Amino acid sequence: MVNSKEIVKALIDRLNDVQVEALRVIIESMIWPEVKVTPEEAEAIAQGEAEVEAGLGVKAEDVWRELGLSDD
């Protein structure tokens, strides 16, 4: 019986270099240890989420425009 690791290795062999690089990034993110959030960071995250829920979020397009990254 073929195990999952053997199947994944066979599938990887069929990917091109760009796909392999994308897969590497995904896999690395899965195996890195979890990062502990400090109380200060948790507060900042909660504040940001509250601002978004209150409609105070900033549109990505506005930020891109402000940074000169927009085609507008």
Secondary structure, 3 states (H helix, E strand, C coil): CCCHHHHHHHHHHCCCHHHHHHHHHHHHHHHCCCCCCCHHHHHHHHHHHHHHHCCCCCCHHHHHHHCCCCCC
